[in-house]
Amino acid sequence: MKRRNSQAALLISVWLCLGGLGLTADSNSLTTKKSDRMTLRPPLRVFLYNYALLSSADLQVAKEVGTSVYRNVGVHVRCFDCYPGEGELEHNPDCGRMTPETLVVRILPRSKADNLKQPPSALGFAQLDQSGGFGYYASVFYHRVEELSGSFTSSTPVVLGHVIAHEMGHLLLGH
């Protein structure tokens, strides 16, 4: 029960924070359908860089789970697959333009994650603005998500989706 209340408090905080950015559904238009209200605001754009080279099916499941967390509180999230290429990132026109509504999430393999000097228990981290504002970049450690999902009945892509949503929450809340 305590964990459920904690999750509810986090989601409410995210909803309130995003409301200030104008990204939530319009609460004054209760007479319109929920789907209509959600389209009134610009979507939160998430650029996903799949450095861990997950299959497209697993990445799709993770995106669906992560976006559903925000959809449940009235926030429309649109994910873009931004593929890493040889040495440099391949050009993807959808992933090129950052806006105030854009977040970048990198899914990292062990080889890249080990260089980042994060605590062994961390599943990822959000790079926050040092002046106390919102951040735009988050990283998720895929090998740690795999290890964690082995102790649950949920699949790795489902756990990954929740971890991505969690790190996005840090960026949006600024902590």
Phi, psi and omega per residue, in radians:
M1 nan -0.737 -3.138
K2 -1.082 -0.712 -3.132
R3 -1.151 -0.711 -3.140
R4 -1.108 -0.726 3.100
N5 -1.111 -0.664 3.116
S6 -1.122 -0.753 3.113
Q7 -1.116 -0.728 3.133
A8 -1.097 -0.730 3.135
A9 -1.098 -0.717 3.114
L10 -1.109 -0.796 -3.120
L11 -1.131 -0.674 3.097
I12 -1.133 -0.726 3.112
S13 -1.073 -0.757 3.115
V14 -1.095 -0.762 -3.130
W15 -1.082 -0.775 3.126
L16 -1.127 -0.732 3.134
C17 -1.089 -0.816 -3.123
L18 -1.197 -0.521 3.082
G19 -1.037 -0.654 3.102
G20 -1.168 -0.426 3.102
L21 -1.585 -0.072 -3.120
G22 1.330 0.485 -3.081
L23 -1.810 -0.083 -3.105
T24 -1.658 2.985 3.057
A25 -1.144 2.635 -3.113
D26 -1.323 1.960 -3.082
S27 -1.271 -0.290 3.137
N28 -1.447 -0.216 -3.098
S29 -1.802 1.001 -3.078
L30 -1.212 -0.281 -3.127
T31 -1.406 -0.276 3.118
T32 -1.560 2.777 3.113
K33 -1.146 2.668 -3.137
K34 -0.984 -0.754 -3.108
S35 -1.114 -0.605 3.097
D36 -1.185 -0.717 -3.131
R37 -1.126 -0.637 -3.103
M38 -1.162 -0.507 -3.094
T39 -1.454 -0.123 -3.128
L40 -1.253 -0.427 -3.075
R41 -1.879 2.662 3.090
P42 -1.187 2.501 3.124
P43 -1.262 2.674 2.967
L44 -1.335 2.106 -3.102
R45 -1.641 2.293 3.124
V46 -2.151 2.070 3.061
F47 -1.591 2.033 3.139
L48 -1.778 2.092 3.071
Y49 -1.831 1.960 -3.014
N50 -1.621 1.223 3.119
Y51 -1.206 -0.381 3.139
A52 -1.395 -0.085 3.091
L53 0.989 0.835 3.031
L54 -1.134 2.735 3.050
S55 -1.188 2.731 3.141
S56 -1.103 -0.560 3.120
A57 -1.169 -0.779 3.126
D58 -1.153 -0.701 3.118
L59 -1.125 -0.675 3.125
Q60 -1.099 -0.749 3.108
V61 -1.083 -0.802 3.141
A62 -1.056 -0.730 3.122
K63 -1.114 -0.754 -3.137
E64 -1.101 -0.744 3.130
V65 -1.154 -0.840 -3.113
G66 -1.083 -0.752 -3.134
T67 -1.244 -0.516 3.136
S68 -1.160 -0.547 3.088
V69 -1.014 -0.773 -3.119
Y70 -1.385 -0.607 3.100
R71 -1.047 -0.625 -3.137
N72 -1.121 -0.325 3.087
V73 -1.968 0.296 3.023
G74 1.506 0.326 -3.138
V75 -1.912 2.147 3.110
H76 -1.521 2.149 3.128
V77 -2.027 2.323 3.070
R78 -2.082 2.084 -3.114
C79 -1.687 2.490 3.089
F80 -2.133 2.274 3.077
D81 -1.422 2.066 -3.134
C82 -2.042 1.833 -2.959
Y83 -1.503 2.341 3.018
P84 -1.308 2.462 3.103
G85 -1.990 -2.931 3.138
E86 -1.166 1.867 3.086
G87 1.330 -0.897 3.138
E88 -2.003 2.878 3.078
L89 -1.366 2.357 3.072
E90 -1.131 2.586 3.127
H91 -1.255 2.176 3.020
N92 -2.277 1.935 -3.025
P93 -1.000 -0.533 3.119
D94 -1.199 -0.407 -3.055
C95 -1.750 0.110 -3.025
G96 -1.546 -0.465 -2.973
R97 -1.912 1.988 3.073
M98 -1.452 2.430 3.048
T99 -2.277 2.996 3.088
P100 -1.078 -0.312 3.126
E101 -1.681 0.286 -3.061
T102 -1.900 2.350 2.987
L103 -2.118 2.633 3.097
V104 -2.070 2.202 3.113
V105 -2.132 2.187 3.096
R106 -1.832 2.257 3.044
I107 -1.751 1.939 -2.959
L108 -1.847 2.466 2.996
P109 -1.395 2.974 -3.134
R110 -0.941 -0.731 -3.069
S111 -1.040 -0.619 3.110
K112 -1.510 -0.625 -3.093
A113 -1.170 -0.643 -3.100
D114 -1.089 -0.451 3.140
N115 -1.354 -0.150 -3.005
L116 -1.639 -0.022 3.012
K117 0.939 0.856 3.079
Q118 -1.743 2.742 3.112
P119 -1.004 2.569 -3.087
P120 -1.066 -0.399 -3.127
S121 -1.530 -0.154 -3.089
A122 -1.271 2.325 3.065
L123 -1.594 -0.196 3.137
G124 3.022 -3.031 3.087
F125 -2.749 2.752 3.084
A126 -1.978 2.323 3.096
Q127 -1.537 1.833 -3.060
L128 -1.589 2.713 3.069
D129 -1.155 2.214 -3.095
Q130 -1.119 -0.374 3.135
S131 -1.499 0.084 3.074
G132 1.697 0.053 3.134
G133 -1.511 -2.912 3.138
F134 -1.324 2.749 3.054
G135 -1.875 2.986 -3.129
Y136 -2.170 -0.296 -3.013
Y137 -2.095 2.308 3.077
A138 -2.351 2.690 3.094
S139 -2.262 2.506 3.103
V140 -2.159 2.352 -3.120
F141 -1.622 1.780 -3.019
Y142 -1.070 -0.709 -3.102
H143 -1.105 -0.578 3.111
R144 -1.301 -0.596 3.055
V145 -1.124 -0.721 3.087
E146 -1.043 -0.789 -3.139
E147 -1.086 -0.777 -3.130
L148 -1.147 -0.745 -3.096
S149 -1.141 -0.403 3.083
G150 -1.130 -0.382 3.138
S151 -1.674 0.058 3.112
F152 -2.113 2.977 3.060
T153 -1.529 -0.122 3.114
S154 -1.414 2.642 3.120
S155 -1.322 2.839 3.116
T156 -1.012 -0.779 3.129
P157 -1.085 -0.599 3.116
V158 -1.174 -0.800 3.104
V159 -1.098 -0.736 3.119
L160 -1.014 -0.753 3.116
G161 -1.034 -0.713 3.109
H162 -1.204 -0.669 3.120
V163 -1.152 -0.725 3.088
I164 -1.050 -0.811 3.124
A165 -1.062 -0.685 3.125
H166 -1.088 -0.842 -3.132
E167 -1.158 -0.624 3.044
M168 -1.072 -0.651 3.100
G169 -1.061 -0.731 3.072
H170 -1.034 -0.756 -3.139
L171 -1.110 -0.744 -3.074
L172 -1.280 -0.576 -3.131
L173 -1.554 -0.267 3.115
G174 1.346 0.400 3.068
H175 -2.715 nan nan
